[in-house]
Amino acid sequence: GGLIEDLFIKFLVVESTSDLVDLARADIASIITDHPSNLAAKLVQMAFHDCIGGCDGCLDLTNRLNSDLEEAIDALVPVVENYSHFGLTRADIWSLASLEAAKGAQQNGAGLFFEMMWYGRPTCEVTNADADCVDNDCSAKRGPHRDLPAPELSAPDLFSFFENAFGFTEQWQTVAIMGAHTLGTPPQDNTVFNGPFQAAFMDMLEQGFMKMLEVGFDTSQGCLSPPCPLPGVFPTLSPTVSAQPTFAPTPKPTRTPTIFIVTEVEYDAIEADIASLSAAFGGDDESRAHFLGGIVRLVAHDFMDFNISDATNPMGADGCIDMDHADNSGLPQDVWCDDGCPLTDVYNGNFGHISKADFWVAAGNAVIKIASNNALDLKESYVSGRVDADSCVDQGLRLPAASGCDAVEGVFVDRLGLTRTDAVALLGAHTIGRGDTEFSGHNGIWVDTVQQSTVFDKRYYEEGFRRAWIPRDLGTAVQDWTWGNQDNNGSPRFFLNVDMCLFFDIEATFPCCTDTTQNQNCNRNGQQLAGTPCATYAAGSLREEFSIATDLFAGRNANGGFNNDNQPFYSAFASAWNKATTNGLGSLQPLSFPSVSPTGSPTAHPSSSPTTSNPTGPPQTSQPTAPTASSCQDVLSFIDSKGRTRDCIWVISTGKCRKFGLVECPASCNRCSST
């Protein structure tokens, strides 16, 4: 190749023997050939505009100098979709498309190939904060705000621009890139100019592109931080490239997903974050109960879809929930959402390098420890290595209906493979949190007071025996149970059928009152149930295990009172929780212990204050505790949430200290304490 070929490849790409790249390139060539307009010129222009500030596959289309490039972005969407799961990013495809456009535009037998040299360029969604992008949402058409060279720049200013943007030290390099204007005709409404450009030097054009595209690339032998040189680690394919390539998705190769094991430091940081968010609610117990209970519900809904009999799609704790299903209502609004949910913000800001499934379980453990006043700490039994599922179609259909113990047994016993005692223990988590009419149709708390609904203890079981429960909303889809004052200051007490059937055989006698010795409480809401006690399970029946477990966990004594011992419930819950959150998962590992352990309590700082339904004041969160100077040390490398190996040079260059500065790169990010 000539001078241009070397330069173009230096900026964008270089040599590749990968069949995958060849196949993608053939698809792009077909698009260019079949496109009704001069797409090649726009693809070359798009790569140049994209690489100002970093080749990240994103453009700000609100900038008039980019306004004619949407057609090029849309034309490449099928290629991006087909090859992204093999490791070619949108930024790679855009760069490859510009190379193919330049190659195909050659005349007079120039013969330059413009080969692809690098792959794995991160997109703006990875390298930029949303605030840097259009509408605070980074994407292909809403890229970071970048200053493009104005058409009226003088030659000295133009040379200065290219030096600052791409490190060009020779004026001929800038002249070479400007030679790309040999392609196309600029529309007057976009550039003010109109008319064709004259031919430039293809040789130097190629070299100019290559110089731009190589800036910041990892040239180490092992390539710890993509982009990496080709041929790289692409799967070995033998595609047959036809004259008219189709865009049917190429089958994913079988691969082993990258598994990130949670460290003790990270686990403690998650726990500290949840504690900070809980404390931030101040005296607003109602909002705190809703927040803490919501996290436990999130974990439960993730693991309750497991089916021990489904070998092809068992589901389970896989970080995947169908947020559109009615039975998951409330989770995408208040617990795990795209914008404004404090738990999601903490994950995205500090722990995105671990799987959602592992993070959710750790967060649930933290809630249980906090709400039990440190009495139940599940840290020693915590294991990680769960892999997030890409999709979970019909996940919501596997959750238990609120109908009764048929649903309890169908989910917990038949599909999860647990015992009835395990089911009773796990449903005891209802002691924390509340129901919301807006989401489930059921309103209230499972215990006596709002303050009690923030505490994780055996009160749920005591309430089942202590009160005279009667059905509420008979004949409706949201029929449940209640007792006493129907309002209770906006937090009526309620039990679902799946709760009440653990204590009494409500299928044998319905409607009924659970304690007819409290006559006046059985005759409420127009019901006269003082003479209709709820039945108990027959001795020796399978469901007698339900009532035996509720009696044990409640701690009932001979005189009808209750002891103060939470341990039977705590022990049973810990066992059942561990089974449920690890169901069907092999090779999970306990907390790992890094060689350098900060002596402080590293607290990953939440990115935003909790959003509450009725906050009493602006919540405040605690500041992070940094590692001490004597123990502060960067790791050599780590795996991010997308399975890519990173190092602290990448963290600094991409501004990711907020996410990786506490655990992985405290020294580079100046997070070390002086004490």
C-alpha positions in Angstrom: 0.0 0.0 0.0 0.9 3.6 -0.3 1.2 6.5 2.1 -2.6 7.0 2.3 -3.2 3.3 3.0 -0.8 3.3 6.0 -2.4 6.5 7.4 -6.0 5.5 7.0 -5.3 2.1 8.6 -3.4 3.8 11.4 -6.4 5.9 12.3 -9.2 3.4 11.8 -8.0 -0.1 11.4 -5.2 -2.2 10.0 -4.6 -5.8 9.1 -7.1 -8.5 9.8 -7.5 -12.2 8.8 -10.8 -12.6 10.7 -13.6 -14.2 8.7 -16.0 -12.4 10.9 -14.7 -9.0 9.8 -14.7 -10.1 6.2 -18.3 -11.2 6.5 -19.3 -7.9 8.1 -17.4 -6.0 5.4 -19.1 -7.9 2.6 -22.5 -7.0 4.1 -21.5 -3.3 4.3 -20.2 -3.4 0.7 -23.6 -4.7 -0.4 -25.4 -1.9 1.4 -23.3 0.7 -0.2 -23.8 -0.8 -3.7 -27.6 -1.1 -3.3 -28.2 2.2 -1.6 -30.0 4.8 -3.8 -27.8 7.7 -2.7 -24.0 8.2 -2.4 -23.8 6.4 0.9 -20.0 6.0 0.7 -19.3 9.7 1.1 -21.6 9.9 4.2 -19.9 6.8 5.7 -16.5 8.4 5.4 -17.7 11.7 6.8 -19.5 9.9 9.7 -16.3 8.1 10.8 -14.4 11.4 10.8 -17.1 13.2 12.9 -17.4 10.2 15.2 -13.7 10.1 15.9 -13.5 13.7 17.1 -13.3 13.1 20.8 -13.0 9.3 20.4 -14.4 6.8 17.9 -17.4 5.8 20.0 -20.2 5.0 17.5 -22.2 8.1 18.5 -23.1 11.4 16.9 -24.9 14.5 18.1 -27.5 14.9 15.4 -28.7 18.2 16.9 -25.4 19.6 15.5 -26.3 20.9 12.0 -22.9 19.6 10.7 -24.1 16.1 11.6 -27.7 16.5 10.4 -27.1 14.8 7.0 -25.6 11.6 8.6 -28.8 10.0 10.1 -29.2 8.1 6.8 -25.8 6.5 7.2 -26.5 5.6 10.8 -29.7 3.9 9.9 -28.2 2.0 6.9 -25.7 0.3 9.2 -28.2 -0.8 11.9 -28.6 -4.3 10.5 -24.9 -4.9 10.5 -24.5 -3.5 14.0 -27.3 -5.8 15.3 -25.9 -8.9 13.5 -22.3 -8.6 14.7 -22.4 -6.9 18.1 -22.7 -10.2 20.0 -19.4 -11.3 18.4 -17.4 -8.4 19.9 -17.7 -5.9 17.0 -19.2 -2.8 18.6 -21.2 -0.1 16.8 -18.1 2.0 16.8 -16.2 -0.8 15.1 -18.9 -1.2 12.4 -18.9 2.6 11.7 -15.1 2.5 11.3 -15.2 -0.6 9.1 -17.9 1.0 7.0 -15.8 4.1 6.3 -12.9 1.9 5.3 -15.0 -0.1 2.9 -16.5 3.1 1.5 -13.1 4.6 0.9 -11.8 1.3 -0.7 -14.8 1.1 -3.0 -14.5 4.7 -4.1 -11.0 4.3 -5.5 -10.5 4.8 -9.2 -7.8 4.1 -11.8 -6.6 0.9 -10.1 -5.2 2.5 -6.9 -5.7 -0.9 -5.2 -5.6 0.3 -1.6 -7.5 -2.1 0.7 -8.1 0.0 3.9 -7.9 -3.0 6.2 -9.5 -3.3 9.6 -6.8 -3.3 12.3 -8.7 -2.8 15.7 -11.8 -4.1 17.3 -13.7 -3.6 20.5 -14.0 0.2 20.5 -16.3 1.2 23.4 -19.4 3.2 22.5 -20.5 6.4 24.2 -22.9 4.5 26.4 -19.9 3.0 28.0 -17.4 5.8 28.0 -19.6 8.8 28.7 -22.0 9.9 31.4 -25.5 10.5 30.2 -25.2 14.1 31.1 -22.6 14.6 28.4 -25.1 13.5 25.7 -28.2 14.9 24.0 -31.3 14.7 26.2 -29.1 13.2 28.9 -29.3 9.8 27.2 -26.3 8.5 25.2 -27.0 6.6 22.1 -26.0 6.4 18.4 -28.0 9.5 17.5 -27.6 11.3 20.9 -23.9 11.4 21.3 -21.7 13.6 23.3 -21.6 17.3 22.5 -18.4 17.8 20.5 -17.1 20.8 18.6 -16.6 20.0 14.9 -14.2 22.2 12.8 -16.2 25.1 11.3 -16.1 25.4 7.5 -14.6 28.9 7.8 -11.5 27.9 9.8 -8.3 29.3 8.6 -5.4 26.9 7.7 -3.5 27.5 10.9 -6.6 27.0 13.0 -7.5 23.8 11.1 -4.0 22.4 11.6 -4.3 23.3 15.3 -7.7 21.5 15.5 -6.3 18.3 14.1 -3.3 18.4 16.3 -5.5 18.7 19.4 -8.1 16.2 18.2 -5.9 13.5 16.8 -2.3 14.2 17.7 -1.4 15.1 14.1 2.1 16.6 14.2 2.6 17.0 10.4 0.5 19.3 8.3 0.3 16.8 5.5 -1.7 14.5 7.8 -4.5 17.2 8.0 -4.3 17.8 4.3 -4.8 14.0 3.8 -7.9 13.9 5.8 -9.3 16.9 4.1 -8.8 14.9 0.9 -11.9 12.9 1.8 -13.9 15.7 0.4 -13.2 14.2 -3.0 -16.3 12.1 -2.3 -19.8 13.5 -2.4 -21.5 16.8 -2.7 -22.2 18.8 0.4 -25.9 19.9 0.8 -26.2 23.6 1.1 -28.7 23.5 4.0 -26.2 21.5 6.1 -22.8 23.1 5.2 -23.6 26.4 3.6 -21.4 25.3 0.7 -22.7 23.6 -2.4 -21.0 21.8 -5.2 -18.5 18.9 -5.7 -15.0 18.9 -4.2 -11.9 18.2 -6.3 -9.9 15.0 -6.1 -7.3 14.6 -3.4 -4.6 12.1 -2.7 -6.0 8.7 -1.8 -2.6 7.5 -0.4 -2.4 10.2 2.2 -6.1 10.0 2.9 -5.7 6.4 4.1 -2.8 7.3 6.3 -4.8 10.1 7.9 -7.7 7.9 8.8 -5.4 5.4 10.4 -3.7 8.0 12.5 -7.0 9.2 13.9 -8.3 5.7 14.8 -5.2 4.4 16.6 -5.1 7.1 19.3 -5.5 5.6 22.8 -5.5 1.9 21.7 -3.9 -0.8 23.8 -0.8 -2.1 22.0 0.3 -4.4 24.8 0.8 -8.1 23.9 -2.1 -9.2 25.9 -4.4 -6.3 25.1 -5.8 -5.8 28.6 -8.2 -3.0 27.5 -10.1 -3.2 24.2 -9.8 -1.9 21.5 -7.4 -4.6 20.6 -5.5 -5.5 17.4 -6.9 -8.0 15.0 -7.2 -10.9 14.4 -7.8 -10.9 18.2 -10.2 -13.4 19.8 -13.0 -13.5 17.2 -14.8 -16.9 16.9 -13.5 -19.0 14.0 -16.2 -18.8 11.3 -16.3 -20.0 7.8 -19.0 -17.8 6.3 -20.1 -18.1 2.7 -20.3 -14.5 1.4 -22.8 -14.2 -1.4 -23.1 -11.4 -3.8 -26.2 -10.3 -2.0 -25.5 -10.8 1.8 -28.6 -11.1 3.9 -29.1 -9.7 7.4 -30.4 -12.7 9.2 -28.7 -12.7 12.6 -25.6 -14.9 12.6 -26.1 -17.6 15.3 -24.3 -16.9 18.5 -21.3 -19.1 19.1 -21.3 -21.2 22.2 -19.2 -19.4 24.8 -18.6 -19.4 28.5 -19.7 -16.2 30.1 -17.3 -14.2 32.2 -18.1 -14.7 35.9 -17.1 -12.1 38.4 -16.8 -13.3 42.0 -17.8 -10.7 44.6 -15.1 -9.7 47.1 -15.7 -9.2 50.8 -14.9 -5.5 50.3 -17.6 -5.2 47.6 -20.1 -7.1 49.7 -19.5 -4.8 52.7 -19.8 -1.7 50.4 -23.2 -2.9 49.1 -24.3 -3.4 52.7 -23.1 0.0 53.7 -24.9 1.6 50.7 -28.2 0.0 51.6 -27.8 1.1 55.2 -27.2 4.7 54.1 -30.2 4.6 51.9 -32.4 3.3 54.7 -31.1 5.9 57.1 -31.8 8.6 54.6 -35.5 8.2 55.1 -35.2 9.6 58.6 -38.5 9.3 60.5 -40.5 8.2 57.4 -41.1 4.6 58.4 -43.7 4.1 55.7 -41.3 4.9 52.9 -38.5 3.0 54.5 -40.7 -0.1 54.8 -41.7 0.2 51.2 -38.1 0.6 50.1 -36.6 -2.3 52.2 -39.5 -4.6 51.5 -39.3 -3.9 47.8 -35.7 -5.1 47.7 -36.5 -8.4 49.4 -39.5 -8.7 47.0 -37.1 -8.1 44.0 -34.8 -10.9 45.1 -37.8 -13.3 45.7 -39.4 -12.6 42.4 -36.1 -13.3 40.7 -35.7 -16.7 42.4 -39.3 -17.8 42.5 -39.5 -18.4 38.8 -37.1 -21.4 39.1 -38.5 -24.7 37.8 -36.5 -27.8 38.9 -38.2 -29.8 36.2 -37.3 -27.5 33.3 -33.9 -28.6 32.0 -33.9 -26.2 29.1 -35.1 -23.0 30.8 -35.0 -23.4 34.6 -34.7 -19.6 35.3 -34.1 -18.9 39.0 -31.8 -16.2 40.4 -30.6 -14.9 37.1 -31.0 -11.1 37.4 -34.0 -11.2 35.0 -37.6 -10.2 35.8 -40.4 -9.4 33.3 -41.1 -5.9 34.5 -44.2 -5.7 32.3 -46.0 -8.6 34.0 -48.7 -7.5 36.4 -47.4 -9.7 39.3 -44.1 -7.7 39.2 -46.0 -4.4 39.3 -44.3 -1.9 41.6 -40.8 -3.2 41.0 -40.1 -1.1 37.9 -41.8 1.9 39.4 -40.1 2.1 42.8 -37.3 -0.5 43.1 -35.5 -1.3 39.9 -36.0 1.3 37.1 -34.1 3.1 34.4 -34.1 6.5 36.2 -34.5 7.6 39.8 -34.6 4.3 41.7 -31.9 4.6 44.4 -31.1 0.8 44.3 -30.5 0.9 40.5 -28.5 4.1 40.8 -26.2 2.5 43.4 -25.7 -0.5 41.1 -25.0 1.5 38.0 -22.8 3.9 39.8 -20.7 1.5 41.8 -21.3 -2.2 41.2 -22.1 -2.6 37.5 -19.1 -4.9 37.1 -20.9 -7.7 39.0 -24.0 -9.4 37.8 -27.4 -8.0 38.8 -28.3 -11.4 40.2 -25.4 -11.3 42.6 -26.0 -7.7 43.5 -29.7 -8.2 44.2 -29.0 -11.1 46.6 -26.3 -9.1 48.4 -28.7 -6.2 48.7 -31.4 -8.5 50.0 -29.0 -9.8 52.6 -28.2 -6.3 53.6 -31.8 -5.4 54.1 -32.3 -8.5 56.3 -29.3 -7.6 58.5 -30.3 -4.0 58.8 -34.0 -4.7 59.5 -33.1 -7.4 62.1 -30.8 -4.9 63.9 -27.8 -7.1 62.9 -29.4 -10.2 64.5 -29.5 -12.1 61.2 -26.3 -11.7 59.1 -26.2 -13.9 56.0 -22.7 -12.9 54.9 -21.0 -16.2 55.7 -23.4 -18.1 53.5 -23.3 -15.6 50.6 -22.0 -17.0 47.3 -21.6 -15.3 43.9 -21.0 -16.2 40.3 -24.5 -16.0 39.1 -24.9 -15.1 35.4 -27.6 -12.6 34.3 -30.0 -14.0 31.7 -30.5 -12.0 28.5 -34.3 -12.6 28.6 -36.9 -14.3 30.7 -40.1 -14.6 28.6 -43.2 -15.5 30.7 -41.2 -15.2 34.0 -44.2 -13.6 35.7 -46.4 -16.6 34.9 -44.2 -18.7 37.3 -44.8 -16.5 40.3 -47.3 -17.7 43.0 -50.8 -16.4 42.7 -52.4 -14.9 45.8 -55.0 -17.6 45.8 -53.9 -19.9 48.6 -51.8 -22.9 49.5 -52.2 -24.6 46.2 -50.1 -21.8 44.8 -47.6 -22.0 47.7 -47.1 -25.7 47.1 -47.0 -25.3 43.3 -44.2 -22.8 43.4 -42.1 -23.5 46.6 -42.5 -27.3 46.8 -43.1 -28.5 43.3 -41.0 -26.1 41.2 -38.4 -24.8 43.7 -38.0 -28.2 45.3 -38.2 -26.7 48.9 -40.1 -28.1 51.9 -43.3 -26.6 53.3 -41.3 -25.4 56.3 -39.0 -23.6 53.9 -42.0 -21.9 52.3 -43.4 -20.8 55.7 -40.0 -19.3 56.5 -39.6 -17.4 53.2 -43.2 -16.0 53.4 -42.2 -14.7 56.8 -40.4 -11.9 54.9 -43.8 -10.3 54.6 -43.1 -9.0 58.1 -41.2 -6.2 56.4 -42.7 -3.9 53.8 -46.3 -3.1 52.8 -48.9 -3.7 50.1 -49.9 -0.9 47.7 -53.3 -0.8 46.0 -51.8 0.9 43.0 -49.6 -2.1 42.2 -51.1 -5.2 43.7 -54.6 -4.2 44.7 -53.8 -5.0 48.3 -53.3 -2.1 50.8 -51.7 -2.2 54.2 -49.1 -3.9 56.3 -48.8 -7.5 57.6 -48.0 -6.4 61.2 -49.6 -4.0 63.7 -47.8 -0.7 63.2 -45.9 1.0 60.4 -42.8 1.0 62.6 -43.0 -2.7 63.0 -43.2 -3.1 59.2 -39.5 -1.9 59.1 -38.3 -4.7 61.4 -37.4 -8.2 60.3 -38.5 -10.5 63.0 -41.1 -13.1 63.9 -43.9 -10.6 64.4 -45.6 -11.8 61.2 -46.2 -15.2 62.8 -47.4 -13.8 66.0 -49.9 -11.6 64.2 -51.4 -14.7 62.4 -52.3 -16.2 65.8 -52.9 -13.0 67.8 -55.7 -11.5 65.8 -59.3 -12.3 64.7 -58.8 -12.2 61.0 -61.8 -12.1 58.6 -62.0 -11.9 54.8 -61.9 -8.4 53.2 -63.3 -7.5 49.8 -65.2 -10.7 49.4 -66.1 -11.7 45.9 -63.4 -9.6 44.2 -60.1 -10.4 42.6 -58.2 -8.8 45.5 -60.0 -10.6 48.3 -57.7 -10.8 51.3 -57.9 -10.7 55.2 -57.9 -8.0 57.8 -58.6 -7.3 61.4 -59.4 -4.5 63.7 -59.6 -0.9 62.6 -60.0 -0.9 58.9 -58.0 2.3 58.3 -55.2 2.2 61.0 -54.1 5.6 59.9 -53.8 4.7 56.3 -52.0 1.4 56.9 -54.7 -1.3 57.5 -53.5 -4.7 58.6 -53.9 -7.4 56.0 -52.9 -11.0 55.1 -53.1 -12.6 51.7 -54.7 -16.0 51.2 -51.2 -17.4 50.8 -50.4 -16.1 54.3 -53.6 -17.2 56.0 -53.5 -20.7 54.6 -50.2 -21.3 56.4 -52.1 -20.9 59.7 -55.5 -22.3 59.0 -57.3 -24.5 56.4 -59.2 -21.7 54.8 -60.3 -23.9 52.0 -62.3 -26.2 54.3 -64.3 -23.3 55.8 -64.8 -20.0 54.1 -65.6 -17.3 55.0 -64.5 -17.7 58.6 -62.9 -16.0 61.5 -59.5 -17.1 62.8 -60.3 -16.5 66.5 -63.9 -16.7 67.5 -63.1 -16.0 71.1 -62.8 -12.4 70.0 -66.5 -12.2 69.1 -66.7 -8.5 68.4 -63.8 -8.6 66.1 -65.4 -11.4 64.0 -68.5 -9.5 63.4 -67.3 -6.6 61.2 -67.7 -5.2 57.7 -71.3 -6.5 57.6 -70.1 -10.1 58.3 -71.3 -12.2 61.2 -68.5 -14.8 61.6 -68.3 -15.2 65.4 -69.8 -18.6 65.0 -67.7 -19.7 62.1 -64.2 -20.5 63.2 -61.5 -21.3 60.5 -60.6 -24.9 60.4 -57.1 -26.3 61.2 -55.2 -28.9 59.3 -55.8 -32.5 60.1 -53.2 -34.3 62.1 -50.9 -36.3 59.8 -51.8 -34.3 56.7 -49.2 -32.9 54.4 -50.3 -29.4 55.2 -50.0 -29.8 58.9 -46.4 -29.0 58.3 -47.5 -25.4 57.6 -49.2 -25.0 60.9 -46.4 -26.7 62.8 -43.9 -24.3 61.3 -46.0 -21.2 62.0 -46.5 -22.3 65.6 -42.7 -22.9 66.0 -41.7 -19.6 64.4 -44.3 -17.6 66.4 -42.9 -19.0 69.7 -46.3 -19.6 71.2 -46.3 -20.7 74.8 -48.8 -22.6 77.0 -50.6 -19.6 78.3 -51.3 -18.2 74.8 -48.5 -15.7 74.8 -45.3 -15.6 72.8 -41.7 -15.8 73.7 -39.0 -13.4 72.5 -36.9 -15.9 70.6 -36.5 -15.1 66.9 -33.8 -17.8 66.4 -36.1 -20.7 65.1 -37.4 -18.3 62.4 -34.0 -16.8 61.6 -32.4 -20.3 61.3 -35.1 -21.6 59.0 -35.2 -18.4 56.9 -31.4 -18.5 56.4 -31.5 -22.1 55.3 -34.5 -21.5 52.9 -33.1 -18.3 51.5 -29.8 -19.9 50.7 -31.5 -22.8 48.9 -33.7 -20.5 46.9 -31.0 -18.0 45.8 -28.7 -20.8 44.7 -31.2 -23.2 43.2 -30.0 -24.9 40.1 -26.7 -22.9 40.1 -23.4 -24.7 40.2 -19.9 -23.4 40.8 -20.9 -20.5 43.0 -18.1 -19.3 45.2 -17.9 -17.7 48.6 -16.7 -14.2 49.1 -13.2 -13.7 47.7 -10.6 -11.9 49.7 -8.3 -9.6 47.7 -4.6 -9.5 48.6 -5.0 -5.9 49.7 -7.9 -5.3 52.0 -8.7 -1.7 53.1 -8.7 -1.3 56.8 -11.6 1.1 56.7 -15.2 0.3 55.8 -15.5 1.0 52.2 -18.9 2.5 51.5 -19.8 2.9 47.8 -21.5 6.3 47.7 -25.0 6.2 46.2 -25.4 8.3 43.1 -28.6 9.9 44.2 -30.8 10.3 47.3 -33.6 7.8 47.7 -36.9 8.7 46.0 -39.7 8.3 48.5 -43.5 8.4 48.2 -44.0 10.8 51.1 -40.6 12.0 52.2 -40.4 14.1 55.3 -37.4 16.0 54.0 -34.6 15.6 51.6 -32.8 12.3 52.4 -29.1 12.5 53.1 -26.6 9.8 52.4 -23.2 9.2 54.0 -19.9 9.8 52.3 -17.7 6.9 51.3 -15.0 5.7 53.5 -11.8 5.4 51.6 -9.0 2.8 52.0 -6.2 3.9 54.2 -3.0 5.1 52.6 -1.0 2.2 53.9 -3.2 -0.3 52.2 -4.3 1.6 49.1 -3.3 -0.1 46.0 -4.7 -0.5 42.4 -5.5 -3.9 41.0 -3.6 -4.9 37.9 -6.8 -5.7 36.0 -10.5 -6.5 36.5 -13.5 -7.6 34.6 -16.3 -5.1 34.0 -20.1 -5.9 33.8 -19.8 -6.6 30.0 -17.1 -9.3 30.6 -14.2 -7.1 29.3 -10.8 -6.9 31.0 -10.1 -3.4 32.2 -7.3 -1.7 34.0 -6.9 1.6 35.9 -5.4 3.4 32.9 -8.7 2.8 31.2 -10.6 3.9 34.3 -8.8 7.3 34.4 -9.0 7.8 30.6 -12.7 7.2 30.5 -13.6 9.1 33.7 -14.9 6.0 35.5 -13.5 6.7 39.0 -16.9 7.1 40.4 -17.7 3.5 39.5 -14.3 1.8 39.9 -12.4 4.1 42.2 -13.2 2.6 45.5 -12.3 -1.1 45.0 -10.3 -1.5 41.8 -8.4 1.8 41.4 -8.3 3.7 44.7 -4.7 5.0 44.2 -5.2 6.2 40.6 -8.5 7.8 41.5 -7.1 9.5 44.7 -9.5 7.6 47.0 -6.9 6.8 49.6 -7.3 8.1 53.1 -4.3 9.9 54.6 -4.8 8.1 57.9 
